[in-house]
């Protein structure tokens, strides 16, 4: 079989042009642009690879190269190598770039077949762009069908990782980064919330990629051998799949060596069926819960009281993400601050606020189109922070302003996300250290170790916190931590001093983090022919 | 004669446009309004502009693309950018 190139759309992203708006580069930073999108110097940063391209490359018996974020010139150079197949993964936002990439492929490699995949294929008329094939849905199965590869072959999950650090540490090699493993376990969601593009794209059903919890654990075990012990599982409302959760949890509990922990997405409805202590004993470390609104009427919000769920998770050291949507039908300008207050009451570790986004293919899109409420916008406005609908209670721009004001207010009320993470881990340590369950005591030790690791961030940076109330709370927590775990070591004090100096330098350079475009660099990853080889010979020629 | 005409800048642009719209090149009139006569939509317009950019190795800005009403407008723009057949 021949050779295949799999690629993202091309950079740059942060330049205002026909493809992008100013600031689009930030959207590639999963944490800084969304979950810790707060003012000040404490936001976290993490660039997440395009896992789908790696999954396809690892599961086809042909030599494959994955390109992430090439420039146009780098893409053309690669296309000239005359691959048999070029696969382009894209979202709606990248539609304009895809048109150009197909034209370039036709010019420089006319015999090469072009396949399009990703959420961008939900667009009507995507065939007009002239690709040979369009994959709508799960890519490995599609490509195996296309190439005549037997579907019964085992799924190989390649090593896909992301680093997490404070955003301001990116330019300094002084600080270690936390590397997490990204595991794609399944696609789609049966909850069928009307705004959800993931659910709509897969026909409101769950498509299992890794069939069992043991399959997920096997990926974890393999990555744990190279020092990765924290994982993010991509599968919407993971807690709906009790068999997977149980199976994975049992394997994690039996695991020898450093404890493994995982983050997942889960609804109030699904979480309501679980004993949280058991989940924590079996590796749950972080959970993203779609809050959506104080008055959300989605079925996934049925179940236990949401405030109690957040409080219990925090008491057990489980960090959380709460996501809310601004611009729902029932919203008024007076209600949006109430949404922020509600989130403050939940005290999540991280928060995502976003515009109501009517993605193509969703029920919401159909309804708003029928109501004449979609404003005329281009593809480059297809992101969580662009306003693309008319809401009768708001003037244009008001919802977007409320979102950014909301992030600011959450920061002022609750302090930096990274502090809430520390605070939650330490709460978990205190509550679990004397548990009768040895697995929970093991978790307590993990929380203590993590708390010690990020403590230096706050030892000498009090002046950069948003206000005296937050300073007081941070100091109180630091006092409690050092009271319980012992005073900072000499090494922690040294780290704290270096961090203080970095904060001083960065504070002098900019008043916020979002001023300077940061373009990702080209990342190239080769997969030899054959799924077996993918595990052995993953070569990153250039890291981002 | 037909082949020769297609090698001119005008012929190549007409040919591209015919491909994008799905009509024969004979049906393409360079002075016709692309949106009213051929019902050019945003996706096909995007493909046309991308194809032309690559074929003539030029860059057409969004604002320039917005001004185009006929193929003659597009041909003039390509010429103005220094591209020739």
Interface residues (C-beta under 8 A of the other chain):
Chain A: X17 X18 X95 X96 X99 X100 X102 X103 X104 X106 X107 X123 X124 X125 X126 X128 X129 X130
Chain B: X20 X41 X43 X44 X46 X47 X49 X50 X51 X53 X54 X55 X61 X62 X65
